[in-house]
Amino acid sequence: HCPLCTAGAAVAVGGAAWLGVSKIIIGLFIGAFAVSTGMWFSRIIKKRYVPYQSVLIVVFSFVATIVPLLPIISEVYPLYISWIGSYGSLLNRTYVINGPLVGSLFGGIIVSLMPWLSSRITKQIGKTYPFQGIILTFVILIILAVLIQLIVI
C-alpha cells in the first residue's frame, strides 16, 4: 500500500473517534492503518535479510501499533456461545472479547486481502482504474464499519 492509503486510514481513525462511533470500528481502522504501514515499509527495504521478512515487518507494525493503544481504547463485549445444555455448562459459555482488538484484526485482514482482490478485479475487467486499490479498501472498510455500528450499538 502507498502512503496515501496509510494516511487515509489514519484520517479515518481520527474521523471515527470524532464522530463517536464504536471503539470496535476505531480498532478496525487502526488495524487497517497498522497493516498498511507495515506493507509500505516492507516495500522500502529491498534487500532480504531473513525469510518472510515482509510478513514479519507487517506483523511487527501491527503489534507495535495495536498493543500500546489497547489500554487507551479498550472496550469489552460479551459473546455468548450456546451449543447444548444449560447456561454455564461446558458447551454454553459467555466469553469476554476485546472489541477494538477484534476490530483491528478484521481491519488488518481486509487490508491484507485488498491487493489480491484488486488484482482479481483487474484480471476480470481487463484494466485498472485510477486509485482502484485505495477506493476498494475504503469502500469495504466503510461497509463493514457501518454494519458493525448498526449491529453492536
N, C-alpha and C positions, 0 to 999 in steps of 0.2 A: 504494500500500500504506500501511497505517496504522502508527503507532508500535509497535503490538503485533506486527505481522509483523517489523518491523525488530529489535525486542528479542528476539523468538523466534529469529530467525536468529542473532543474536549469542550467545544462550544455547546454541544447537545447536553453534556453533563451539567454545565452551568445553567442552561435554559431550563432543564428539568427541575433542578433544585429551586430555581427562582419561581417556577410555576407551582411548586408544591406537590409534585407528583410523588408516587410511592417510592420508597427507597429501593425497592426491587428494580425499578426502572432506572434509577440513578446507577445502581450496580450494573445493569445491562449496558449502559453507555460507558461506564468506567472500564468494564471488561473489554468492550469493543475498542476503546482507546488504548488500553494496555497491549492487546494483541496487535493492533495496527502499528503501534510504536515499535514493538519487538520485530515485526515483519519488515518495517522500514529500516531499522538498524541492522538487521541481518543481511540486508542487501548492500549496505555500505561496506561491510567487511568482505572484501573479495577473496582473500586467502582463507583456505580451510585449515584450522588448527586442530580441531577434534572432529570425530564423526558426529553427525547430526547437529552440527554447530548452529544452523539456522533454527532448528526446533528448540535447542537449549536456550538460545537468545530470546525467542518468543516466550518460552516458559518462564525464564528469569524476569523478563519485562512484566509479565502478568503477575507473578508472585511479588515482585518488588513494588508494584503499583497497588495491588489489592490488599495485601497484608497490613501495611501501615494505615490504610484508610478504614479497615473494618471496625476499629474501636469508635471511629467518628460516625460512621453511617450504619452501625449495627442495628438491626431490627429483626426480631424473630417472629415466626409464624408457626401455628400448629399444623401438622399434617397427619390426619387420621387415616390409617390404612386398615380397612376391615376385610378380613378373609372369612374365617369360620369361627363360630363360637361367640362367647360373651365378651363384653368390653374388658380389656385388661388381660385377656388370655394371651398366650404366646403368639398367636397369629393376628390379633387385633391390638394394635398399639397406636398411640399418638406420639409422633416424633416432632421435635422442635428443629426447624430449619432456619438458617440464617438467610433471610431474603436477599440482601444485597450480594452475598456470596454466590447464591444460586443464579441470580440475575447476571452477575459478572461472568459466570461460567457460560451461560447461554450467549451473552454478548461476544465472548471470545470465540465460541464455536461458530457463530454466524459469520464473524469477520474472517475466520479461517477458511470457511467454505466458499466465500464470495468469489475469489479468483477462479476457482473451479467452475462455479455456476456461470460466471461471466464468460468464460471460455466456451462452455457448452452452448450458451445462447448465441455467441458469435459463430460457432460452427453451424448451428441450426439456421440462423438467418443469413449467414454469409458475409456479414460485415459488423464492424464495431462502431457504436455510436459514441460521440464525444461524452466523456465523463460517465460512461456506462457503468464502470465498476463502483464508483462512489454513489451514483444515483441508486443503483441496485442495492447496495449495502444499506443506505439510509432508508430507503423505502421499506425494506424488510425489517430493519430495526424499529422503525416508527410503527409499522403494523403490529409487531409483537408487543411494543410498549403500550399501544392503545388497548390491545386485547388483555394484557396483564392488568392495566389500570382498571378496566371495566370488570374483570373477574375478581381481583383482590379487594378493591375498595367498594 
